[in-house]
Amino acid sequence: MHIPDGYLGPTTCGFFYVVMAPIWTIASKVVKKTLNARQVPLLAIGAAFSFVIMMFNVPIPGGTTGHAVGGVLVAILLGPWAASIAITVALVVQALLFGDGGITAIGANCFNMAFVLPFTGYYIYRAISYNAPVDSNRRVVAAGIAGYLGINIAAALAGIEFGIQPLLHHTANGQALYCPYGLNVALPAMLGEHMLVFGWVEAVVTALVIKYLQKQAPELIEEGRI
Amino acid sequence: MKVTTKLWIGLAILIILSPIGLILPEHFKAGSAWGEWGADEMQKLVGYIPQGLEKLASLWNAPIPDYAFKGWEEKGLSRLSFAYIISAIVGIGITVLVVIGIGKLLAKKGD
């Protein structure tokens, strides 16, 4: 889901930088109010976890590859605003150092994976696990569903961002200037592969870690954190 | 053992296992992620390289492109796996330092 340079035109790239600027500002204000110094290592672990889980490319045999983001888990444990900051740092390092995701697309990639994914995942988890005891299985199921839906909604948005490019930018003879695939191809491709394969990876990873933490560190699962 | 210590150990294990994310796609002959093709792959897929894409694609020269050392692209899976692990260590190291820096700036002192 790391959109490279050259797939989104300047309008889309600029738009998402403009959208992300206030989100990053609010995130730092919220985190400033709520983050305790002792939670900083956990935030770093969250960012590191998201970084490494994105390196586990999962193949669709003979087709494409994809991966989980781990962002829903970070949001469940530290809140969506803190998760947003952690995933943003991971995505920026991936773009600058490893060329994974474009420089011009950092705004769009952060909107999909560091904003929409943790926020949708977090609120779906909160809704399903509402009032559930810390050690209940409902929390594990909620985490799995939240992971699955969070990454799929993010993937659908990436598909839409790809898919509107031929409409926005083309030459006089109809050749695309940026991503050449329209919504009819890009949206089903991005959403389909995540619904079939990569969404399940996010679901399983999120649910398993919550299950593990229920036993090892139930205090991390309690409500009303950041 | 503190839970954060356990989680750091878990991360170290994930870093060591990360080449699975390189070897599995190779084994199952899976190509690039959707929408992450290079210019030459694009030529094959749609018959031309979109002009804007061609211009922007080479905008940034990442120091460790695609988690592999420059010039090591044809070195075989074991060396690529080694480069992948080193990339993970470097990338995660920098990510952790930046987040701790941001955290120190923002977080409330004490408990």
Interface residues (C-beta under 8 A of the other chain):
Chain A: M1 H2 I3 P4 D5 G6 Y7 G9 S28 V31 K32 L35 N36 A37 R38 Q39 V40 P41 L42 L43 A44 I45 A47 A48 F49 F51 V52 I53 M55 F56 N57 V58 P59 I60 P61 G62 G63 T64 T65 G66 H67 I85 A86 V89 A90 V93 Q94 A95 L96 L97 F98 G99 D100 G102 I103 T104 A158 F162 H169 T171 Q175 A176 L177 Y178 C179 P180 Y181 A186 A189 M190 E193 L213 Q216 A217 L220
Chain B: V3 T4 K6 L7 W8 L11 L14 I15 L17 S18 I20 G21 L22 L24 P25 H27 F28 K29 A30 G31 S32 A33 W34 G35 E36 M42 V46 Y48 P50 Q51 G52 L53 E54 K55 L56 A57 L59 W60 N61 A62 P63 I64 P65 D66 Y67 Y84 S87 A88 V90 G91 I92 I94 T95 V96 V98 V99 I100 I102 G103 K104 L106 A107 K108 K109 G110 D111
